[in-house]
Amino acid sequence: MNAVPPFALQHASQRVRVAAFIGAVALWLAATASWAAAPQRDWPLVPPPPDARSYWIAQYIEQNTVPMQIRGFETDASVAEVVRWYEAWFKDKVGYAASQVGEVRVLGARMGIYQVTVQLRGTPGKTLGRLASAALYEEGGPSEQERTERIGKGFPRPPGSQVVSDTLSFDPGQRNRTIMLTNGMSVETNALYLRERMVLLGWALLQDRTVEAGTRSALVFRRGTEEMVVTIARQEGSCFVVASQTTPE
């Protein structure tokens, strides 16, 4: 399989942690979106626990080129009770493993071509959950190297930048892409680099604002019917660049 080589069972806990991190980034980028125009897939059915109140977070996204689906839920049951319920549900699944990531309990296993992850966090009087399915094991999919090359492709990156995430999502009538990267440059250096590079790529600069004593900047570009909003912020010694591009379909 080309997309991601199968993991040995002894590495299941590490796989669960990776899936939890991917899911957390995807949640941050996708929390308020609608996915009506998304491609259709045969997703696995991951049930919420009995009496839980469930809701969609993302019916379809591609997080760092990996197709994902994410549902949230909340229940009055304790984390321990929910863990026991999912342990019974996971018992016949391939590569089941559980792990603790900070305050979040993470359980996961493989279902066909999908890695399924359940994330649980306790709050006063209730448990909050996230159910994520990621298509990691598709036959004939891109290789790991091809995935790496596609992440952030087409967006100008200042020297020394690291791409944190590249998320593709869908709203009715448009496709959305959000790229997040970080580097050690100043806000203004990042803004200057992006102004020049984006213009060379055929984008027109519509807005350019630097605020909060130079610690935050916002740029708006347009190319034909496409629009891109770039925000740059400095935090704890690093600069974070988030570019959100919308393309009508």
Residue pairs with C-beta under 8 A, 6 or more apart in sequence:
1 137
1 138
1 139
1 141
2 139
2 140
2 141
2 142
2 143
3 66
3 135
3 136
3 137
3 138
3 141
3 142
3 143
3 144
3 147
4 136
4 137
4 144
5 144
6 137
7 14
7 15
7 95
9 95
12 95
12 96
12 97
12 108
12 109
13 97
13 98
13 99
15 95
15 97
15 108
15 115
16 97
16 98
16 99
16 106
16 107
16 108
16 117
17 99
17 101
17 106
19 106
19 108
19 115
19 117
19 132
19 134
20 99
20 101
20 104
20 106
20 108
20 117
20 119
21 101
22 63
22 64
22 66
22 68
22 132
22 134
23 68
23 70
23 117
23 119
23 130
23 132
23 134
24 119
25 63
25 164
25 165
25 167
25 180
26 58
26 61
26 63
26 68
26 70
26 132
26 165
26 167
27 57
27 70
27 130
29 61
29 63
29 165
29 167
29 169
29 178
29 180
30 57
30 58
30 61
30 70
30 167
30 169
31 57
33 58
33 61
33 169
33 171
33 176
34 171
34 172
35 56
35 58
35 59
35 60
35 61
35 169
35 170
35 171
36 170
36 171
36 172
37 170
37 171
37 172
37 173
37 174
37 175
37 249
38 59
38 60
38 169
38 170
39 60
39 67
39 170
41 60
41 67
41 69
41 135
43 69
43 114
43 133
44 111
44 112
44 114
44 116
44 133
46 71
46 116
46 118
46 131
46 133
47 89
48 54
48 71
48 73
48 75
48 129
48 131
49 73
49 75
49 77
49 82
49 85
49 86
49 129
50 85
51 75
51 76
51 77
52 73
52 74
52 75
52 77
52 129
53 73
53 74
53 75
54 71
54 72
54 73
55 71
55 72
55 73
56 70
56 71
56 72
57 70
57 71
57 72
57 130
58 68
58 69
58 70
58 169
59 69
60 67
60 68
60 69
60 169
60 170
61 67
61 68
61 69
61 70
61 167
61 168
61 169
62 68
62 167
62 168
62 169
63 134
63 165
63 166
63 167
64 147
64 151
64 165
64 166
64 167
65 142
65 147
65 150
65 151
65 166
66 134
66 135
66 136
66 147
67 134
67 135
68 132
68 133
68 134
68 135
69 132
69 133
70 130
70 131
70 132
70 133
71 130
71 131
72 128
72 129
72 130
72 131
73 128
73 129
73 130
73 131
74 126
74 127
74 128
74 129
75 82
75 126
75 127
75 129
76 125
76 126
76 127
77 85
77 127
78 122
78 127
79 105
79 120
79 121
79 122
79 127
81 127
82 120
82 127
82 129
83 98
83 105
83 107
83 120
86 107
86 118
86 120
87 98
87 107
90 96
90 107
90 109
93 109
93 110
93 111
93 116
94 109
94 110
94 111
95 108
95 109
95 110
96 107
96 108
96 109
97 107
97 108
97 109
98 105
98 106
98 107
98 108
99 105
99 106
99 107
100 106
103 121
103 122
104 119
104 120
104 121
105 119
105 120
105 121
106 117
106 118
106 119
106 120
107 117
107 118
107 120
108 115
108 116
108 117
108 118
109 115
109 116
110 116
110 137
111 133
112 137
113 135
113 136
113 137
113 138
113 139
114 133
114 134
114 135
114 136
114 137
115 133
115 134
115 136
115 137
116 131
116 132
116 133
117 130
117 131
117 132
117 133
117 134
118 129
118 130
118 131
118 132
119 129
119 130
119 132
120 127
120 128
120 129
121 127
121 128
121 129
122 128
135 141
142 150
150 166
151 163
151 166
152 163
152 166
152 179
152 181
155 179
155 243
156 193
156 194
156 197
156 198
156 201
157 163
157 181
158 183
158 185
158 189
158 190
158 193
158 194
158 241
159 183
160 183
160 184
160 185
161 181
161 182
161 183
161 241
162 181
162 182
162 183
163 179
163 180
163 181
164 180
164 181
164 182
164 240
165 178
165 179
165 180
166 177
166 178
166 179
166 180
167 177
167 178
167 179
168 175
168 176
168 177
169 175
169 176
169 177
169 178
170 176
173 248
173 249
174 246
174 247
174 248
174 249
175 246
175 247
175 249
176 244
176 245
176 246
176 247
177 244
177 245
177 247
178 242
178 243
178 244
178 245
179 241
179 242
179 243
179 245
180 240
180 241
180 242
180 243
181 240
181 241
182 238
182 239
182 240
182 241
183 190
183 238
183 239
183 241
184 237
184 238
184 239
185 193
185 239
186 214
186 234
186 239
187 210
187 214
187 215
187 216
187 217
187 232
187 233
187 234
187 239
188 210
188 214
188 217
190 217
190 232
190 239
190 241
191 208
191 210
191 217
191 219
191 232
194 219
194 230
194 232
194 241
195 205
195 208
195 219
198 205
198 219
198 221
198 228
199 205
201 223
202 223
203 221
203 222
203 223
203 228
204 221
204 222
204 223
205 219
205 220
205 221
206 220
206 221
206 222
207 218
207 219
207 220
208 217
208 218
208 219
208 220
209 217
209 218
209 219
210 216
210 217
211 217
211 218
215 233
215 234
216 231
216 232
216 233
216 234
217 231
217 232
217 233
218 229
218 230
218 231
218 232
219 229
219 230
219 231
219 232
220 227
220 228
220 229
220 230
221 227
221 228
221 229
221 230
222 228
225 247
225 248
226 245
226 246
226 247
226 248
227 245
227 246
228 243
228 244
228 245
228 246
229 243
229 244
230 241
230 242
230 243
230 244
231 241
231 242
232 239
232 240
232 241
233 239
233 240
234 240
